[in-house]
Amino acid sequence: MQEFLYKLQLVRGDLLRTGPTASEQAVVAEHFAYLQDLNGKGVIILVGRTLNTDESTMGLAIFRAESEETARQIMNDDPAVRKNLMTATLYPFKVSLQGK
């Protein structure tokens, strides 16, 4: 298994300041459920986001996949990416230290 990171950024940069629409909130819920499912399957290493609310805010998911192709599919299947709420960029990644 290889490790990858995908960085997520909001398409609508002011979403955190102005609040999500009902449809955006539904996509966020699907996004979180998707990540929870991957976590339950042992795919996820870490998921989180920055706490700033300006356009530079970002989230990231560090996870395991058998190949870059599989990793890209995992990223592209994220409802937030698929439904254009967030853009995503995939990076090969290596966890060097991990806390308890």
N, C-alpha and C positions, 0 to 999 in steps of 0.2 A: 504494500500500500504506500502511496505517496501522499504528501501533505500539500494543501493548497489554501489560498486565502482569496476570498472575493470581497472587494470593497463596494459598498452600496452608497449611492448619493441620491437625494431626493430630486425628482424632476422639477417639482414646484418648491423652490428653495425656501419660501416663506411658510410652508406648511406647519412647522413647529411653532411659529409665532402667531399665526392666524387661526390655527386649528384645522383639523382635517374635515372634509365634507363627509357626509354619511357613506358615500361610495368609497372614498379613500380610507375611512376607518374600517370598512369591511375588508378591504385588501390588506391592510395592516394586520388584521386579525388572522386572515388566511396565511400571510407571510409568517407570523409567529407560530401558528399551528404547524406549518410546513417545517420550520426549523426545529420545533419540539419533536416532530416525528423523526427527523433525521437524528436528533440527539438520542432518542429512544432506540434507534437502530445502531448506535455506536459510531456514527459517521462524524458527528460534530466534536471538535476539540474545544472550541470557544466561540461564543457569539456575543457581541456587544455593540454599543454605539457611543459616540461622543455626546456630552451633555450640553454643548453649546446649541443655540437655536438659530444661528445665522446660516447663510448659504454654504458655509464650509463644513457643516455637520456631516458626519459619515458614520456608517455602520460597517462591521466586518464580520465575516464568518471564516473561521479556520477549521478545516475539515480534512478527512481522509477520502481518497478515491483511488481506484485502480489505475487510472490513466488520466491524462489531460482531457481527453474526449469525454470521459465519464464526469470529470470535475466540471467541465463546461456545461454539460447537460444538467447537473445538479444546480448550478448557478442559474441557468436559463429557465429551469422549472420552478424557481422561486416565484410565487404569485406576484410579489412586488415588482419583479423584473418583467415577468410575462405580461402583466397588465399595465406596464409603463408608469408605475408610481415611482420607481427607482431605476437608476442606471447601475450597471455592475461591471466591474473590471476584475478579471481573474489573474492571479499570480501564482506561480509555483512557490512553495513556502517550505521552510524547515523550522520546526520548533526546536530550539536549542536548550532552553530551560523552561521548566514548568513547575509552578508552585503546587503545594498540596491542597 
